[in-house]
Amino acid sequence: MKRREFLRRGAYGAAGAALAGSAGFGAAAGLAAPEAAWRGFGASGFAARMAALPKLDKKVEASDTVTLGKTGIRTSRLAMGTGTNGIGHHSRQTDQLGVAGLSALLQNGYDNGLRFFDLADAYGSHPHAADALKHVPRDKVTVMTKSWSRDPAEMKADLDRFRKELGTDYLDVVLMHCLTDADWTQRYRGVMDVLSEAKEKGVIRAHGCSCHSIEALRAAAKSPWVDVDLVRMNPIGSHMDADPETVAAVIREMRAAGKGIIGMKILGQGDMRNRQDDALKYALSMGLLDAFTIGAENKAEQMDLIARIGRAA
């Protein structure tokens, strides 16, 4: 095994707890934790938090067209996550559904108005999305993917490899995956420069990050380089960077700066599987997220999720 791959696999393992279930309905067992077992930063404030939510002033749909901040990228409110328990080039979607099955799920979402593919190198979902892209218009789909690379040369190679794997000339959104360092905007300046150059050349349309610590999130909020941020948000603080109020304050700073905000961990990594309507109502009523990603594992889950969002008002 090459040293670079060995180190990267080590990074995957170290971050596994942070990423497991990153975009899906639940944990590997498929069971939701009972409310008494919730361990989020803000679990004890759940009832008060839900009671204080503003009422949605209009009906919303998963297929609503939204714009990601000031990027000009227009896509669906709901992104199709492909990374439940996503780590080491595998996820529940890629392993259980295979290329044909996950491609069919993405196409089913497209047929029902979903235009947002949420991918990552860590999930191993590029071949599956590539197959789906053979059956839908490329310019009608937003392709977002993520790279673990912390070295400029590796990021440049990833951009070439990702486009080849996906069979596309350009990527809509590329994120630096799973940032945790408070000083990441200085430490990884070279990687950021690679992505900036790719944006100037039309190789990507927007760049940004997914954050897995409150320090990294605050740094993202203050960085003019960040076009799009993937942020963990749910009403019990499960698998979040801090309690919901603290995170919401940082998101408001991001929105004021015109950044595109995409929510993840909407169902608290499965902790709210039995309270999906509450979790969705929270995501929609806060008025902080341009879009959010949830990873269905079959068509029945996908259609149920679409229907629940439509009933949220």
C-alpha positions as CSV (number, residue, x, y, z in Angstrom):
1,M,0.0,0.0,0.0
2,K,1.4,3.4,-0.9
3,R,2.2,5.7,2.0
4,R,-0.3,8.4,0.8
5,E,-3.2,5.9,0.7
6,F,-2.2,4.5,4.1
7,L,-2.3,8.0,5.6
8,R,-5.6,8.8,4.0
9,R,-7.2,5.6,5.2
10,G,-5.9,6.5,8.7
11,A,-7.7,9.8,8.4
12,Y,-10.9,8.1,7.3
13,G,-10.7,5.9,10.4
14,A,-10.0,8.8,12.8
15,A,-13.0,10.7,11.5
16,G,-15.3,7.8,11.2
17,A,-17.3,8.7,14.3
18,A,-17.9,12.1,13.0
19,L,-19.0,11.0,9.6
20,A,-21.0,7.9,10.3
21,G,-24.6,8.4,9.0
22,S,-23.6,11.8,7.7
23,A,-26.4,12.2,5.3
24,G,-28.9,9.5,6.1
25,F,-32.0,8.4,8.0
26,G,-30.3,6.5,10.8
27,A,-27.5,4.4,12.2
28,A,-26.5,1.1,10.8
29,A,-29.1,-0.7,12.9
30,G,-31.8,1.4,11.3
31,L,-33.3,2.2,14.8
32,A,-33.9,5.6,16.3
33,A,-32.8,6.4,19.9
34,P,-35.7,6.9,22.3
35,E,-36.0,10.5,23.5
36,A,-34.8,9.6,26.9
37,A,-31.5,8.5,25.3
38,W,-30.9,11.6,23.2
39,R,-27.4,12.9,23.8
40,G,-27.3,16.0,21.7
41,F,-25.8,19.3,22.8
42,G,-29.4,20.7,23.2
43,A,-31.6,17.7,23.7
44,S,-33.0,19.0,27.0
45,G,-34.3,22.1,25.3
46,F,-36.1,20.3,22.5
47,A,-39.7,21.0,23.5
48,A,-39.1,24.7,24.2
49,R,-37.2,25.0,20.9
50,M,-40.0,23.5,18.9
51,A,-42.6,25.6,20.6
52,A,-40.7,28.8,19.8
53,L,-40.4,28.1,16.0
54,P,-42.0,30.7,13.8
55,K,-44.9,29.4,11.6
56,L,-44.1,28.7,8.0
57,D,-45.8,31.4,6.0
58,K,-46.2,29.3,2.9
59,K,-46.2,25.7,1.7
60,V,-42.9,24.3,0.9
61,E,-41.8,21.3,-1.2
62,A,-38.7,19.2,-1.5
63,S,-38.6,20.1,-5.2
64,D,-38.8,23.9,-4.6
65,T,-36.1,25.7,-6.5
66,V,-33.7,27.5,-4.2
67,T,-30.5,29.5,-4.7
68,L,-27.3,28.7,-2.8
69,G,-26.3,32.1,-1.3
70,K,-24.7,34.4,-3.8
71,T,-23.3,31.5,-6.0
72,G,-26.1,31.8,-8.5
73,I,-26.5,28.0,-8.3
74,R,-30.2,27.1,-8.4
75,T,-31.2,23.6,-7.3
76,S,-33.8,21.7,-5.3
77,R,-34.5,22.3,-1.6
78,L,-33.7,18.7,-0.8
79,A,-30.4,17.1,-1.8
80,M,-30.2,13.4,-2.3
81,G,-27.6,12.2,0.2
82,T,-25.5,9.2,-0.8
83,G,-23.3,8.9,2.4
84,T,-25.1,7.2,5.2
85,N,-22.3,5.7,7.3
86,G,-20.1,7.1,4.6
87,I,-16.4,6.4,5.1
88,G,-13.5,4.8,3.2
89,H,-15.2,5.0,-0.2
90,H,-18.2,3.1,1.1
91,S,-21.7,4.0,2.4
92,R,-24.9,2.2,3.1
93,Q,-26.3,3.4,-0.2
94,T,-23.3,2.4,-2.3
95,D,-22.9,-1.0,-0.6
96,Q,-26.5,-2.0,-0.4
97,L,-27.9,-0.6,-3.6
98,G,-24.9,-1.0,-5.9
99,V,-24.4,1.2,-9.0
100,A,-27.7,0.3,-10.7
101,G,-29.7,0.6,-7.5
102,L,-28.4,3.9,-6.4
103,S,-28.5,5.3,-9.9
104,A,-32.2,4.3,-10.1
105,L,-32.8,6.0,-6.7
106,L,-31.2,9.2,-8.0
107,Q,-33.2,9.0,-11.2
108,N,-36.4,8.5,-9.2
109,G,-35.6,11.6,-7.2
110,Y,-35.0,13.5,-10.4
111,D,-38.4,12.3,-11.8
112,N,-40.0,13.8,-8.6
113,G,-38.3,17.1,-8.8
114,L,-35.1,16.6,-6.9
115,R,-32.1,18.2,-8.7
116,F,-29.3,18.0,-6.1
117,F,-26.8,15.1,-6.0
118,D,-24.8,15.1,-2.7
119,L,-21.7,13.0,-3.3
120,A,-18.2,12.5,-1.8
121,D,-15.1,10.6,-2.6
122,A,-15.4,9.2,1.0
123,Y,-18.8,7.7,0.1
124,G,-17.6,6.0,-3.1
125,S,-20.7,7.3,-4.8
126,H,-19.2,8.9,-8.0
127,P,-19.7,5.8,-10.2
128,H,-23.4,5.6,-9.1
129,A,-24.0,9.2,-9.9
130,A,-22.1,8.9,-13.2
131,D,-24.6,6.3,-14.3
132,A,-27.6,8.4,-13.2
133,L,-26.1,11.4,-15.2
134,K,-26.3,9.3,-18.3
135,H,-30.1,9.4,-18.0
136,V,-30.8,13.0,-16.9
137,P,-29.8,16.3,-18.4
138,R,-26.4,17.3,-16.8
139,D,-27.3,21.0,-16.8
140,K,-30.5,20.3,-14.8
141,V,-28.6,18.7,-11.9
142,T,-26.4,20.2,-9.2
143,V,-23.5,17.9,-8.5
144,M,-21.8,18.5,-5.1
145,T,-18.9,16.4,-4.0
146,K,-16.2,16.6,-1.3
147,S,-12.5,15.9,-1.1
148,W,-10.4,15.0,2.0
149,S,-7.2,16.3,0.3
150,R,-5.2,18.7,2.5
151,D,-2.4,19.0,0.0
152,P,-2.6,21.3,-3.1
153,A,-1.3,18.7,-5.5
154,E,-3.7,16.1,-4.2
155,M,-6.6,18.4,-4.5
156,K,-5.7,19.2,-8.1
157,A,-5.5,15.5,-8.9
158,D,-8.8,14.9,-7.2
159,L,-10.6,17.5,-9.3
160,D,-9.3,15.7,-12.5
161,R,-10.2,12.3,-11.1
162,F,-13.6,13.3,-9.9
163,R,-14.6,14.7,-13.3
164,K,-13.4,11.6,-15.0
165,E,-15.3,9.3,-12.5
166,L,-18.5,11.4,-12.9
167,G,-18.2,11.7,-16.7
168,T,-18.6,15.5,-16.6
169,D,-16.5,18.5,-17.6
170,Y,-17.4,20.5,-14.5
171,L,-18.5,20.1,-10.9
172,D,-21.0,22.5,-9.4
173,V,-19.8,22.5,-5.8
174,V,-16.6,21.1,-4.3
175,L,-16.1,21.1,-0.6
176,M,-13.2,20.5,1.6
177,H,-14.5,17.6,3.6
178,C,-14.7,17.3,7.4
179,L,-12.8,20.4,8.6
180,T,-12.1,20.6,12.3
181,D,-9.1,23.0,12.8
182,A,-9.8,26.5,13.9
183,D,-6.9,27.7,11.7
184,W,-7.9,25.8,8.6
185,T,-8.1,28.9,6.4
186,Q,-4.4,29.5,7.0
187,R,-3.2,25.9,7.3
188,Y,-4.8,24.8,4.0
189,R,-4.4,28.0,2.0
190,G,-2.7,26.2,-0.8
191,V,-5.7,23.8,-1.2
192,M,-8.0,26.8,-1.2
193,D,-6.0,28.4,-3.9
194,V,-6.3,25.3,-6.1
195,L,-10.1,25.4,-5.8
196,S,-10.1,29.2,-6.5
197,E,-8.2,28.6,-9.7
198,A,-10.5,25.8,-10.7
199,K,-13.4,28.2,-10.2
200,E,-11.8,30.9,-12.3
201,K,-11.3,28.3,-15.1
202,G,-14.9,27.0,-14.9
203,V,-13.8,23.6,-13.7
204,I,-16.0,24.1,-10.6
205,R,-18.8,26.7,-10.0
206,A,-18.4,27.1,-6.2
207,H,-16.2,26.0,-3.4
208,G,-16.5,25.7,0.3
209,C,-16.4,23.2,3.2
210,S,-18.1,20.8,5.5
211,C,-17.4,21.6,9.1
212,H,-17.1,19.2,12.1
213,S,-16.2,21.6,14.9
214,I,-17.6,24.9,16.1
215,E,-14.1,26.4,15.7
216,A,-13.9,25.4,12.0
217,L,-17.5,26.6,11.5
218,R,-16.7,30.0,12.9
219,A,-13.6,30.2,10.7
220,A,-15.7,29.4,7.7
221,A,-18.2,32.2,8.6
222,K,-15.4,34.7,8.6
223,S,-13.7,33.6,5.4
224,P,-14.7,35.4,2.2
225,W,-13.3,32.4,0.4
226,V,-16.2,30.1,1.5
227,D,-19.1,30.1,-1.1
228,V,-21.0,27.2,0.4
229,D,-21.0,25.6,3.8
230,L,-22.4,22.2,4.8
231,V,-23.4,22.5,8.4
232,R,-24.9,20.2,11.0
233,M,-28.3,21.3,12.3
234,N,-31.2,19.6,14.1
235,P,-33.4,20.6,17.1
236,I,-31.7,18.3,19.7
237,G,-28.1,19.2,18.9
238,S,-27.3,15.6,18.0
239,H,-23.9,15.1,16.2
240,M,-23.7,18.9,15.9
241,D,-20.8,21.3,16.5
242,A,-22.5,22.9,19.5
243,D,-26.0,23.5,20.8
244,P,-28.6,24.6,18.1
245,E,-28.6,28.3,19.3
246,T,-24.9,28.6,19.1
247,V,-24.7,27.1,15.6
248,A,-27.7,29.2,14.4
249,A,-25.9,32.3,15.4
250,V,-22.9,31.3,13.3
251,I,-25.2,30.5,10.4
252,R,-26.8,33.9,10.6
253,E,-23.3,35.4,10.2
254,M,-22.8,33.3,7.1
255,R,-26.1,34.2,5.6
256,A,-25.4,37.9,6.2
257,A,-22.2,37.4,4.1
258,G,-24.1,35.7,1.3
259,K,-22.8,32.2,1.7
260,G,-24.9,29.2,0.6
261,I,-26.0,27.2,3.6
262,I,-26.8,23.5,3.2
263,G,-27.9,21.5,6.3
264,M,-26.9,18.0,7.2
265,K,-27.6,15.8,10.2
266,I,-31.2,17.0,9.9
267,L,-32.4,13.8,11.6
268,G,-29.6,13.8,14.1
269,Q,-27.9,10.7,12.6
270,G,-31.0,8.7,13.1
271,D,-31.8,10.0,16.7
272,M,-34.9,11.6,15.3
273,R,-35.9,8.9,12.9
274,N,-39.2,8.6,14.9
275,R,-39.6,12.3,15.0
276,Q,-38.9,13.1,11.4
277,D,-41.8,15.7,11.1
278,D,-40.4,17.7,14.0
279,A,-36.9,17.6,12.5
280,L,-38.1,18.7,9.1
281,K,-40.3,21.4,10.6
282,Y,-37.2,22.7,12.5
283,A,-35.0,22.7,9.4
284,L,-37.6,24.5,7.3
285,S,-39.0,27.0,9.9
286,M,-35.7,28.4,11.1
287,G,-35.2,30.2,7.8
288,L,-31.4,29.6,7.9
289,L,-30.9,26.8,5.4
290,D,-31.0,27.3,1.6
291,A,-31.2,23.5,1.2
292,F,-30.5,20.3,3.2
293,T,-29.4,16.8,2.5
294,I,-30.9,13.5,3.7
295,G,-29.9,10.1,2.4
296,A,-32.8,7.8,1.6
297,E,-31.9,4.2,1.2
298,N,-34.8,3.1,-1.0
299,K,-37.6,4.6,-3.1
300,A,-40.2,4.2,-0.4
301,E,-38.0,6.3,2.1
302,Q,-37.4,8.9,-0.6
303,M,-41.0,9.3,-1.5
304,D,-42.1,9.4,2.2
305,L,-39.5,12.1,2.8
306,I,-40.7,14.2,-0.1
307,A,-44.3,13.9,1.1
308,R,-43.4,14.8,4.7
309,I,-41.6,18.0,3.5
310,G,-44.8,18.9,1.6
311,R,-46.9,18.5,4.8
312,A,-44.5,20.5,7.0
313,A,-46.4,23.9,6.8
